[in-house]
Amino acid sequence: MLASMLAGLAAVAFAAAPAPECALNSLPGLSRQYNALIRAETGTSSAAKAAEFQRLAESVIGSSLGEGVDWTTPSALPCDTNVRRRDHVAWQMAMVGHSAKEISDVLRGHLTVADLDGAQARLMAGFTRTQVAEFLESRWREPIASPPASGPEPLPTTALASDINTELELLAKKYQVPSNLIRAMVAAESGGNARAISRAGAIGLMQLMPATAAALGVDPWHPLENLRGGIQYFAELLRAYDQDPRLALIAYNAGPQHANRVRAGTAVAYRETRKYLDIISATYPLP
């Protein structure tokens, strides 16, 4: 049943937001995640909850929702037939414990549920994390092309360089995070480009999702605020993962749900996340 549903999703384009619109409770997959993440779950920061929910919501809806959605009380969400089908798949996958990242990768056609099941079976059979990650990467399919995102005009970078470096040092000290680790994160996230926008809609130096930025109370388009929000969020993740920088980085890149599965031994970091960790390790060795 699930396999046939997923096969029918292959032809669905993700470029434009569908219509009509409906309330959140009309989409049980998203509604369940909203209740678990935003309302019920404890021990997770509001920024982390917002980031997880937005990751899943955009995969179900099939487009970037941008900054106009009120993530505290989402309403009037797109919900045509294709959205409802993706939502049902998300509900089924969430019920068996898949993370928002894994659900997103399946809905966007990068992997299949069978790929994820195969990875988990290999973990249970004693394969190393590297071997399981390589298996998933061998199964990866290229993303569906989407138009480049756009944003406000860039600020003059020559005037920002010294300010950013000074602010980075001050914020790293304030939040008790190694400044060189933050520099490595900025390099891995955006290459130091304050106006970088990812395919998923993450913004700026620290690649904040709009929902994360809203939860942190920062303007993601302002480089210094983006930096402050990213460092504050990462410091929260470090505390949540007992100062383990590798798990905190996995949570920052792939979401706390996925980091929890990695910690529990039921999933591995793969593809973008593994590349992300490698880039950071090249300048800031991780344990």
N, C-alpha and C positions, 0 to 999 in steps of 0.2 A: 504493500500500500504506500509506504513512505517512498520507496524507490520510484514508483510510477509518478507520484506527485512531483518528485525532484526532477524527473525526466521532462515533465511538462513545463518546468521553469526555465529550461535552457534558452528558450526563444524570447524570454521577457527582457525588454530593454530597461536599463536603469537611468536613462538620461533625463526623463521628465517626470514630475510628480503627477500621479494619477488622480482622478476624480471618480466618484463623489467623495465627500468627507463624512466622517462619523466620529462619535465619541470614543474615547480610549476603551471603555468597557465593551465595545463592540468587537474588539480585537483581543481574544482571550490570551494569545501568546504574549503580546505586549503588556496587556493588563496584568497578567501573572507576574511578569518580570518587574513591572512598575511597583506592584504591591510588595514584592520580595526585596527590591533594591531601595526604593525611595521611602516606603512606609514602615516596613517591618524589620529589615536587617539592621542589626546593631554592630558596633565595632568597626564600621566603615565610614569614612568621611563623606560629607555631602558631595564633594567634588568627584570622588571615586564612583559614588552611586550614579551621579549625573552622567559621567563619562561612559559607564557601562550601559546605561539605558539608551543613551544617544547612539552608541555603536550598534546596538541591536535594532533600535527603531529605524535607523536609516537603512539598514539591510532589509528589513521587512518592507518598508515603504518604497524602497528602491530609488531614493534620491537623497541628496543632501538637504536637510531641513533648515540649515543655516541658523541665524541668530534670532529669528522672529518667533520661535516656539518657546512658550513658557514651560520649562521642564518641571516645574513644581506642580503644575496642574495642566498637563497637556490636554488639548481638546481639538475638535475639528480636524482630525488627522485623515489623510487620504486613505480610502478603503475600498477600492474597486476589487474586482474578482481576483486579480493577480496578487494584490496586497493580502487579501484574505487567505489565499492559498499559501503564500509565504509565511503568514502569521501562524497558520496551522502547523507548518513544518517546524517553525521556531518553537511552538508550544510542545510538540512531540520531542524535539531534541532537548529542550530544557527539562522536561519531565524525567529524562534518563541521565541528567547531570552535565550536559555539554555546556561549555562556557559561551559567553556572548561572542568571543572571537571565533570559536569553532562554528557556531551557528552562522555567523556572518560569512565566514569563508565558504560554507556550503551554499548559502543562499546566493552568494555572488558567483558561484560556479567555479571557485578555485579548487575545492575538494568535494568529495562525496562522503555521505555517512559511512559507506563501506571503507573508505580510506581511513577515517577516524577510528572505526572499529578495528581495522587491521593494525593501526598504530597501537591501540590499547592492548590488543592481543599480544603483540610483540613485547610490550612492556611487561605484561604478566608472565610471559614466557622467559623473561630474563635478558632480553636484548638490552644493550646499553642505550642511554638517552641519545647519544650521537647516532647510533644505528637507526633508531626510531625516527629521529629528525630527518635523517637522510632518506628514509622511506617516504615520509610525507612530502619532502621536497621533490622526490622523483614523481610523485602523483600530482603535483601542483599544476594548475592550468592558468594560462595568462588571464589577467583581468579584462573585463569588458571595457572597451575604450569609452572615455567620457570627456566632455569638453573641459578645457582648463578652467579652474576657478579664477575669480577676479576679486579684487578688494580695493581699498582706498589707495591713493597714490603713495608711493614710498616716501618716507622722510629722508633727508640728506644723510647718508650713512657716514660721511666724513665727520659730521658734527656729533654723531652718536657713539662712535667707537670708544672714546675715553670714558664717556658717561656710563656705557654699558659695562665696561670692565670694572670701573669703580663700584657700580651698583652690585655687580656680581659678587665682588669680594665682601661687601657689607652684608648682603643678603645671605651669603653662604655662612658667614660668621653668626648672623642673627639666628638662622635656623639650624646651625650646627651640622652643616653638610660640607664635605671637602670641596673647596672651590675648584680644584682641578677635575674633580668628577663632574661638576656642573659644566665646566668648559668642554669636557668630552661629550656630555649629553647634548649640548648645543651643536657641536660639530656633527654628531650622529643624527640629531633631529632635523636640523635645517641648514647645516653647513654654514651657520652664522648669518643666514639671510633673514633679516627681520620681517620680510614680507613674504616668506615662503608659505605656500598653501599646499597641503597634501591632497591626494585624490579623495580622501575621506572627509576633507574639510577642516583638518587641523591647521592652526594658524601660528605663524611667527617663529621666533627663536626657539621656544620650547615646545612648539607644535601643540598648542592647547586646543582642544575641541571647544566649540562655542558653549556647550553645556557646562564643561569644566570651568571655563573662564567665568561664566555667570555665577556658578556656585562659589567661586573664589572671590568674586566681586572685583574683577580686573577687566580692563579693555584689552583684548588679545591683539588688537592692531597697534597698540602703543608698545614699543619694544621694552621699555623699562617695566611697565606693568605686566607684560607677558612674562618677562624674566622673573619678576616677583611671584606671580601666580605659579609658574612652573616649579620654582624652588620650594615654595610653601607646600605645594602638592607632593613633590617628591619627598620632602621631609616627613610629611604625614605617612607616606608609604613606607619609609624606612622604619618609623616607629611601629607600624602595623606588622612589619615582617622582621621584628627583633634586630634591626640594624643590619640585616642581610642585604647588601647592595644588589646582588644578582637578582634575588626575588623581587626587590623593590623596582628594579629596572624592568623586569618582565611585566610587573603590574602596570608600570607607567606606559609601556609600549603596547601591551596586549590586554590589559585590564586585570583588576584584582581577581575576578572569577578564574581567569586562566592561570594566574600566578598561584592561586590556591590549589588548582588541580596539579600543577607542576610540583608544588610542595608535597602534595599527597601521593605523588607517584603515579597518577592516573593520566597524565598528559606530559608533553614535552614542549619546550620552546622550539619553534621551527620557522623556516623561511625568513620573513622580515625581522622577527624578534631575534633569531639567532644571528643574523647579519648585524643587527643593531648592537647586540652584546659584543660581537667581534670588533666592531668599529671602536666602541668605548674601551674595550680591553687593550687595544693597540696603544692607547695613550694613558689609560688609567687601569692598570692590571686588576682584574676582579678575582676574588677567591674562588 
